[in-house]
Amino acid sequence: QQQIIDCQNGGSREGLNFQQIADFNIVLPSIKEQQVICGILNSFDQKILCEEATLNCLHTLRVSLMQQLFIWRVVVEKPRAGKQARIAFFPD
C-alpha cells in the first residue's frame, strides 16, 4: 500500500502507469507455505462438495415428502429430548 501511495502522481488526477506497477515489489509466501494454503483451500472445497451433496439429498427428500402428501397422510412427530423427529406414513 505504501508503494502505491509513494507512486501517486500529484495534481488533480491520481493514478499509476504500467511502469510503476511493473516496478512494485510483491512479497510471495514460500513454496511450502503456498502448498499449505492450497491444502487448506482444497479441504474447504471438499467440505463444500459434501455440503452440496447433503443439500441435494435433503431437497430430494423434501420433494418426495411433498409428493407423498397427496397420496399418503404424512405425520411428523416433534423430536423429544435426545431423540430425532420421526416421520410416519399412513395410507388414506
PLY file of the C-alpha trace (Angstrom):
ply
format ascii 1.0
element vertex 92
property float x
property float y
property float z
element edge 91
property int vertex1
property int vertex2
end_header
0.00 0.00 0.00
2.88 2.31 0.79
4.36 1.64 -2.67
1.12 2.82 -4.26
0.99 5.94 -2.10
4.63 6.72 -2.94
3.95 6.38 -6.69
0.83 8.52 -6.80
1.26 11.45 -9.14
0.33 14.83 -7.76
-2.28 17.02 -9.34
-5.98 16.63 -9.81
-5.87 13.12 -11.27
-4.10 10.41 -9.32
-3.14 7.11 -10.87
-0.37 4.68 -11.70
1.19 3.90 -15.04
2.26 0.46 -16.23
5.95 1.04 -15.46
5.18 1.98 -11.87
3.09 -1.16 -11.46
5.83 -3.29 -13.07
8.37 -1.91 -10.58
6.35 -2.96 -7.49
7.99 -5.39 -5.10
5.47 -8.15 -4.38
6.17 -10.49 -1.48
5.02 -14.08 -2.02
4.92 -16.84 0.59
7.42 -19.67 0.27
6.52 -22.72 -1.83
5.97 -24.76 1.32
3.60 -22.15 2.72
1.78 -21.93 -0.63
1.31 -25.72 -0.54
-0.12 -25.50 2.98
-2.52 -22.78 1.83
-3.53 -24.92 -1.17
-4.19 -27.86 1.16
-6.44 -25.73 3.35
-8.35 -24.38 0.35
-8.73 -27.91 -1.06
-10.18 -29.09 2.25
-12.70 -26.23 2.08
-13.58 -27.28 -1.47
-14.16 -30.86 -0.28
-16.35 -29.62 2.60
-18.38 -27.51 0.16
-18.88 -30.54 -2.11
-20.04 -32.65 0.84
-22.47 -29.95 1.99
-23.83 -29.56 -1.55
-24.39 -33.33 -1.74
-26.21 -33.25 1.61
-28.32 -30.34 0.44
-29.23 -32.20 -2.75
-30.27 -35.26 -0.73
-32.40 -33.12 1.55
-34.00 -31.44 -1.46
-34.83 -34.85 -2.96
-36.32 -35.97 0.36
-38.39 -32.78 0.55
-39.75 -33.29 -2.96
-40.59 -36.88 -2.15
-42.35 -35.93 1.07
-44.34 -33.22 -0.71
-45.47 -35.78 -3.30
-46.44 -38.23 -0.58
-48.71 -35.61 0.98
-51.07 -36.04 -1.97
-51.08 -39.85 -1.80
-50.48 -40.67 1.86
-51.03 -38.91 5.11
-47.62 -37.91 6.47
-47.23 -37.42 10.21
-44.12 -35.78 11.63
-43.61 -36.17 15.35
-41.65 -33.42 17.07
-38.30 -34.50 18.47
-38.12 -35.20 22.16
-35.10 -34.56 24.37
-32.21 -36.58 22.99
-34.35 -38.08 20.18
-34.75 -37.25 16.50
-38.01 -36.32 14.80
-39.96 -39.30 13.43
-41.87 -39.42 10.18
-44.72 -41.89 9.70
-46.70 -42.65 6.53
-50.29 -43.81 6.59
-52.44 -44.56 3.55
-55.67 -42.63 3.21
0 1
1 2
2 3
3 4
4 5
5 6
6 7
7 8
8 9
9 10
10 11
11 12
12 13
13 14
14 15
15 16
16 17
17 18
18 19
19 20
20 21
21 22
22 23
23 24
24 25
25 26
26 27
27 28
28 29
29 30
30 31
31 32
32 33
33 34
34 35
35 36
36 37
37 38
38 39
39 40
40 41
41 42
42 43
43 44
44 45
45 46
46 47
47 48
48 49
49 50
50 51
51 52
52 53
53 54
54 55
55 56
56 57
57 58
58 59
59 60
60 61
61 62
62 63
63 64
64 65
65 66
66 67
67 68
68 69
69 70
70 71
71 72
72 73
73 74
74 75
75 76
76 77
77 78
78 79
79 80
80 81
81 82
82 83
83 84
84 85
85 86
86 87
87 88
88 89
89 90
90 91
